[in-house]
Amino acid sequence: MNIKNSIETKLQSLQPQFLKVTNESHMHNVPKGSESHFKVTIVSDEFNGKLLLVRHRMINEILAEELAHSIHALVLHTMTSEEWFEKSGTPNHSPPCLGGSKSK
């Protein structure tokens, strides 16, 4: 199973109303076909009443294996159904890569 699929499968434990996992590795200085940089947009009522930090910790705990061995960068957009509705169901865009290990 590739890393993207693993992330999607594991995050189903949060019973998301919306889940989008995007491999953004191509936007960084990594070999073609890499799975090292991801963006996760997840809407779940499991986040109701929880601070952003707690939501991110929940995700980090679920994805502990991937974070320890495979994922270099993980962008998280965690929302409740109500927050998602207020944003009109529009995910945030990731900022451009600043180069990482590229030398100038």
Secondary structure, DSSP 8 states (H G I E B T S, - for coil): --HHHHHHHHHGGG--SEEEEEE-GGGSSS-TT---EEEEEEE-GGGTT--HHHHHHHHHHHTHHHHHHT-SEEEEEEE-HHHHHHTTT----------TT---
